[in-house]
Amino acid sequence: MLVAAILSLLLVGGDAGLATTSGGQLTPAVEQAQQDTSTSPASSFNAPRCQGMADLSSPNRPVFIEKQNGEWECTYLLEYSETGHSPSVFIQIRGAAEGTWNGFRLKLNFGSLLSRQVLATRAASLVNSLFGTKTPLTDLDGMLASGREFELTFDGVTLKYRQERMDENRFNLFGSQNVVDARKTDPVPD
């Protein structure tokens, strides 16, 4: 995954340097932050979590919009520059209850074979940030990069990966989650 992140930075012209101590080791704070982003389930989703999806090498930033009725949406477009192509990842996450997502759409626009793997790795990272490691797909980035369509249901979550129209470079990953809204259920008296 680190190799993909470095390649990602090289594709967009960023610096692949990491925060290190004088001995060349990653600082504990950096190691902990890297572990938390891919393994902890997202028990709540809010504006800071949306902003936390940002790739610091990209000029684009995630946008979080909350409506008065409690519904919200987080959108983010991550573009990579590549000669002759415009590879990108777009994610749209929606929720109806405070802090809980109920659906997302992740649109992958692949370019070359190299950007295909980089984008798939970034997309898998975004998906894992929504439900941690509870996905049964151990090779989600490989599945996305391969372009093989799939549908999977687990722990109240449904994932569907489909090619967009007849374009072999564009794919959509749809996710939905069965959410019980506490505001709409009446407590049962004892």
C-alpha positions in Angstrom: 0.0 0.0 0.0 2.9 2.3 0.7 4.3 1.7 -2.8 0.9 2.7 -4.3 0.9 5.9 -2.1 4.4 6.8 -3.3 3.5 6.1 -6.9 0.3 8.2 -6.4 2.4 11.1 -5.2 4.8 10.7 -8.1 2.0 10.7 -10.6 0.6 14.0 -9.2 4.1 15.5 -8.8 4.1 15.5 -5.0 6.9 14.7 -2.5 7.0 11.1 -1.3 8.8 12.1 2.0 7.4 10.8 5.3 7.7 12.3 8.7 10.8 10.6 10.3 13.0 10.8 13.3 16.7 11.5 13.1 17.2 7.8 12.9 15.0 7.5 9.8 12.1 5.7 11.5 8.5 6.8 11.3 7.4 8.7 14.4 4.9 6.8 16.6 2.2 9.4 15.9 2.5 8.9 12.2 2.4 5.1 12.5 -0.7 5.3 14.7 -2.5 7.6 12.3 -1.7 5.3 9.4 -3.0 2.3 11.3 -6.2 4.0 12.4 -7.3 5.1 8.9 -7.5 1.6 7.5 -8.5 -0.6 10.4 -10.9 1.2 12.6 -14.6 1.0 11.7 -16.3 4.3 11.1 -18.7 4.3 14.0 -19.8 7.9 13.1 -19.4 10.0 10.0 -19.3 13.7 10.3 -17.6 16.8 8.7 -14.2 16.1 10.2 -14.2 12.5 8.9 -15.2 13.8 5.5 -12.4 16.4 5.5 -10.0 13.6 6.7 -10.4 11.8 3.4 -8.4 14.5 1.7 -5.2 13.6 -0.2 -2.8 16.3 0.8 -1.1 16.3 -2.6 -4.4 17.2 -4.3 -5.7 20.7 -4.6 -9.3 19.4 -4.3 -10.9 19.1 -0.8 -13.9 17.0 0.4 -17.1 18.9 0.8 -19.6 18.2 3.6 -23.1 19.5 3.4 -25.7 19.1 6.1 -29.4 19.8 5.7 -31.7 21.0 8.4 -33.6 17.7 8.4 -30.4 15.9 9.5 -29.5 14.5 6.1 -26.0 15.0 4.9 -23.6 14.4 2.0 -19.9 14.2 1.7 -18.4 14.5 -1.8 -14.7 14.3 -3.0 -13.0 14.3 -6.3 -9.4 13.1 -6.5 -7.8 13.7 -10.0 -4.5 12.5 -11.2 -2.7 14.0 -14.2 -1.5 11.6 -16.8 -0.6 12.1 -20.4 -3.5 11.4 -22.6 -5.8 10.3 -19.7 -7.7 11.9 -16.9 -7.8 9.2 -14.2 -9.9 10.1 -11.1 -11.8 8.8 -8.1 -15.1 10.5 -7.1 -16.9 9.5 -3.9 -20.3 10.6 -2.7 -21.4 9.5 0.8 -24.9 10.2 2.1 -26.6 9.8 5.4 -30.0 10.4 6.9 -29.2 10.0 10.5 -26.6 12.1 12.4 -23.2 10.5 12.0 -24.4 7.4 10.1 -23.9 6.8 6.4 -26.6 4.8 4.5 -25.2 4.8 1.0 -22.2 5.8 -1.1 -21.1 5.9 -4.8 -17.5 5.6 -5.7 -16.8 6.4 -9.4 -13.5 5.2 -10.8 -12.2 6.6 -14.1 -9.1 4.6 -14.9 -6.2 5.6 -17.1 -3.1 3.5 -17.7 -2.4 0.2 -16.0 -0.3 2.0 -13.4 -3.0 4.5 -12.6 -5.5 1.7 -12.5 -3.8 0.1 -9.5 -3.1 3.4 -7.8 -6.7 4.5 -8.1 -8.0 1.1 -7.0 -5.8 1.2 -3.9 -7.0 4.7 -3.1 -10.6 3.7 -3.7 -10.3 0.6 -1.4 -8.8 2.9 1.3 -11.8 5.2 1.1 -14.2 2.2 1.3 -12.3 0.7 4.3 -12.6 4.1 6.0 -16.3 3.6 6.0 -16.5 0.2 7.6 -12.9 -0.7 8.6 -11.8 -4.2 8.0 -15.1 -5.9 8.4 -15.3 -6.4 4.6 -14.8 -10.0 3.7 -12.8 -8.9 0.6 -9.2 -9.2 1.5 -8.1 -7.9 -1.9 -10.6 -5.1 -2.6 -8.0 -3.0 -4.4 -7.2 -5.9 -6.7 -10.8 -6.6 -7.4 -11.5 -3.0 -8.3 -8.4 -2.8 -10.5 -9.3 -6.0 -12.3 -12.6 -4.6 -13.5 -14.4 -7.8 -12.6 -18.0 -6.9 -11.6 -19.3 -8.2 -8.2 -22.1 -8.0 -5.7 -21.5 -8.8 -2.1 -23.6 -8.5 1.1 -22.2 -8.7 4.6 -23.1 -7.3 8.1 -26.0 -5.3 6.7 -23.8 -3.8 3.9 -24.3 -4.4 0.2 -21.6 -3.6 -2.3 -22.1 -3.6 -6.1 -19.3 -3.0 -8.6 -20.3 -2.3 -12.2 -18.7 -1.1 -15.4 -20.3 2.1 -16.5 -22.1 1.7 -19.8 -19.7 0.1 -22.3 -16.5 2.1 -21.2 -13.9 -0.4 -20.0 -12.1 2.5 -18.0 -15.1 3.7 -16.0 -16.6 1.8 -13.0 -19.0 2.5 -10.1 -18.9 0.9 -6.7 -22.2 1.4 -4.9 -22.6 0.7 -1.2 -25.7 0.7 1.0 -26.1 0.0 4.6 -29.3 -1.0 6.5 -29.5 1.6 9.2 -32.1 1.7 12.0 -32.9 5.3 12.7 -33.4 5.7 16.4 -35.5 8.8 15.8 -38.1 6.8 13.9 -38.4 3.8 16.3 -40.5 3.9 19.4 -39.0 2.4 22.5 -40.8 -0.7 23.7 -41.8 -0.2 27.4 -40.7 -2.9 29.9 
